[in-house]
Amino acid sequence: MIINESLHLYSTFLNAQSALQS
């Protein structure tokens, strides 16, 4: 589903953000 793909991309984005903030 498109929603599932969007959630995957969003979680990847959040992981990148938290990695930058650390």
C-alpha positions as CSV (number, residue, x, y, z in Angstrom):
1,M,0.0,0.0,0.0
2,I,1.0,3.6,-0.6
3,I,0.4,4.5,3.0
4,N,2.8,1.7,4.2
5,E,5.5,3.0,1.8
6,S,5.0,6.5,3.1
7,L,5.4,5.3,6.7
8,H,8.6,3.6,5.8
9,L,10.0,6.7,4.2
10,Y,8.9,8.8,7.2
11,S,10.5,6.5,9.7
12,T,13.7,6.6,7.6
13,F,13.6,10.4,7.7
14,L,13.1,10.3,11.5
15,N,16.1,8.0,11.8
16,A,18.3,10.4,9.8
17,Q,17.1,13.4,11.9
18,S,17.9,11.7,15.2
19,A,21.3,10.6,13.9
20,L,22.1,14.2,13.0
21,Q,21.0,15.5,16.4
22,S,23.1,13.0,18.3
